[in-house]
Amino acid sequence: MAPLEEKPTITQIEKVLYTAKAHTTGGRDGGASRTSDGHLEAKLSVPATSGTGTNPEQLFAVGWSACFLSAIKIVAARVKVRLPADLAVDAEVDLGTTGGGYLLQARLKVNLPGIEREVAQALVDGAHRECPYSKATHGTSTW
């Protein structure tokens, strides 16, 4: 079998700051993943089954919501907006099918209590432009 070729991306990274490395065996149906540094080990299971592990959609939701929250902090610091202590981001990642193929869709729900609606929207819009996960999913997500 010929090696798989990567498709070119529009924007190339100029300087790599960090590379996450994970090793997965068995896939989402009873498999396992672990990071090269040993900080994360996860048993995997198919979503909405009685499996005891997590699934890739949950891992994506955790990663994107954490990254997006940090992006909000960066944007708020730039424009000198003080954020509430109970700032939170909830991510929902749907796995579905379209035309016989699998597809992901995702939503972020941001809780900025005590921040005026217009200011909150500007922070969210700025974070969406700042967050690498948002950039990676641009055009494929709702928020």
N, C-alpha and C positions, 0 to 999 in steps of 0.2 A: 504494500500500500504506500502510495506517495505521501510525503509529509504534508500536513495541513499548512496553508499559507495564511498569514495574518492579513486582514484587510487594512489598508491604510486609513488612518484617522485624520481628521481635519486639522486638529491642533496637536503638535508634538510637545512633549515636556522638554524644556531646556535644561533643567537641573533636577535630578531625582533626589528628593529629600528622604524618602523612606520606601522600602519595598517590603510588603507583607508577603510572607511565604506560608502556604498551607499545603498539607499532604492529605488527600482524601482517598479512601478505599470504599468500595461497595456502593457508592452513590447514595441517593436519598432513601433507598429502601433497606434500612438496616446497616448502613455503612457508618463510617466514622471519619472525622476530620481532626487534624491537630496542626497548630502553628509551629513553625520551626523553632521558635523561642520557648515553646512549652507553656505559654501563658493561656492558651485556649485549647481545650479538647472537647469535642462535641460528638455525641452519638447522633446519628441522623435517622429521621423517619419521614414517611410520606405525610404531607399535611392532611388533617382531618381524619387520621386513623388512630388506632389505639397504640401506635408506636410510642416508645418512651423517650425518643430523642427530639431534638429541634429540627427545623428544616431550613433550607436556604432562604426562603422568603422571610422567615423570622430574623435570620442573621442580617439580611439586607435592610430590614426595617430598623433594627438596632443601629447598624452602621450609619444609615442615612440620617436618622433622627439625631444621633449624637453629633455628627458632622454639621448638620444644619443649625443645631443649637449653638455650637461654637462659632459658626459663621454669623449668626445674629449678634453674638457678643463682639465680634470684630467690627461689624458695621456700626453697632451702637457706640462703641468706643470712638470710632472715627467721627461720628456726628455728635458726640458728647451727650448721649441719652443714657440716663441711669436706668438699668433694668431691674425689674422686681426679682426678689429672691426666689419666688415660685414660678419663674419662667419655665415653660415645659413645651416639648415638641412630641407629638404622637405621630407615628408613621403607620400607615396601613398599606400592605402590599398584597395585591390580589394575583393569584395564579389562575389563569383561565385558558380557554381555547378560542381561536378564531380561524375559520377556514380549515379546520383539521390540525392546526399547529398550536403550540403553546405560546402564551403571551403573558407578560407581567404588566400590571398597571399599579400606580402608587399614588398615595395622597399624604400630604403632611397637614396636621392640624396644630397650629401654634397658639399657645396660651400666653398672652402678655398682659396680665391683669394690671389695671391702673395706668396703662399707656393709651393715649388718645388714638382713636381708630386710624386716622390719617398717618400718624407717626408710626404706629404698629405696622401698617401696610407698607410704608417706606422701608422699615427695617426688614420685613419679610422679603420684599422685592430685592433689596440689596443683598440679603443673605442668599437668595436664590441665584444671584449672579456670582457670588463669592464661593459657595459650597461646591467642592469637586463632585460630589454625588449628584447634585442638581445639574451641573454641567454635563455629566455623563448620561443623565436621563432626559436631557432637554428635548422637548417635543414628544416625550412618551409618558409624561406624568401630569397629574392635576394637582393643584395646590391652592 
